[in-house]
Amino acid sequence: MKEIFVDDVRVIVEGFDPSVLEIREYIKMAKQETDESIEEIILTMNNGCVDMDYRTADRPFERVRRITGGLNSV
């Protein structure tokens, strides 16, 4: 297992040794799937294919509201 940082993203690689350019392409693909900031990406070689998993940055929130009610007919 290899762990490096590329463009402020923690990258964990298992089973192969990709170049930094290749890692940047995987990061680019992950960013296309979400609007959130990518914090960590895990690349694993599996039967000749690369499995990619990523984790986004946590989003802070101020509060959660619960609104209940029903419709009444008159």
C-alpha positions as CSV (number, residue, x, y, z in Angstrom):
1,M,0.0,0.0,0.0
2,K,1.3,3.4,-0.9
3,E,0.0,6.7,0.4
4,I,0.8,10.1,-1.2
5,F,-0.7,13.5,-1.6
6,V,-1.5,14.9,-5.0
7,D,-3.1,18.4,-5.4
8,D,-4.1,18.4,-1.7
9,V,-5.9,15.0,-2.1
10,R,-4.8,12.0,0.0
11,V,-4.3,9.1,-2.4
12,I,-4.0,5.5,-1.3
13,V,-2.8,3.1,-4.0
14,E,-2.9,-0.7,-3.7
15,G,-1.6,-3.3,-6.2
16,F,0.0,-1.0,-8.8
17,D,2.2,2.1,-9.2
18,P,0.5,4.8,-11.2
19,S,2.2,8.0,-12.2
20,V,1.2,11.4,-10.8
21,L,-0.4,12.2,-14.2
22,E,-2.5,9.1,-14.0
23,I,-3.6,9.9,-10.4
24,R,-4.6,13.4,-11.5
25,E,-6.9,11.8,-14.1
26,Y,-8.5,9.6,-11.4
27,I,-9.0,12.7,-9.2
28,K,-10.5,14.5,-12.2
29,M,-13.0,11.7,-12.8
30,A,-14.0,11.7,-9.1
31,K,-14.6,15.5,-9.3
32,Q,-16.9,15.0,-12.3
33,E,-19.1,12.8,-10.1
34,T,-19.7,15.3,-7.3
35,D,-19.8,19.0,-6.6
36,E,-18.1,18.6,-3.3
37,S,-14.4,18.7,-2.6
38,I,-12.5,15.4,-2.8
39,E,-10.5,14.7,0.3
40,E,-9.3,11.2,-0.2
41,I,-9.2,8.7,-3.1
42,I,-8.4,5.0,-2.9
43,L,-7.2,3.2,-6.1
44,T,-7.0,-0.6,-6.0
45,M,-5.9,-2.9,-8.8
46,N,-8.5,-5.7,-9.0
47,N,-8.1,-8.4,-11.8
48,G,-6.5,-5.9,-14.2
49,C,-9.0,-3.2,-13.5
50,V,-8.6,-0.2,-11.2
51,D,-11.3,0.2,-8.5
52,M,-11.7,3.8,-7.4
53,D,-13.4,5.0,-4.2
54,Y,-13.3,8.5,-2.9
55,R,-14.4,10.5,0.2
56,T,-15.6,14.1,0.1
57,A,-15.0,16.7,2.7
58,D,-17.6,16.9,5.5
59,R,-20.1,19.7,5.1
60,P,-20.9,21.7,8.2
61,F,-24.5,22.5,9.0
62,E,-26.2,24.7,11.5
63,R,-29.5,23.0,12.3
64,V,-32.0,20.5,11.2
65,R,-35.7,21.3,11.2
66,R,-38.6,18.9,11.3
67,I,-41.9,20.2,10.0
68,T,-45.0,18.1,10.4
69,G,-48.6,18.7,9.7
70,G,-51.4,17.6,7.6
71,L,-54.1,18.8,5.2
72,N,-57.5,19.5,6.6
73,S,-60.6,19.6,4.4
74,V,-63.4,22.0,5.3
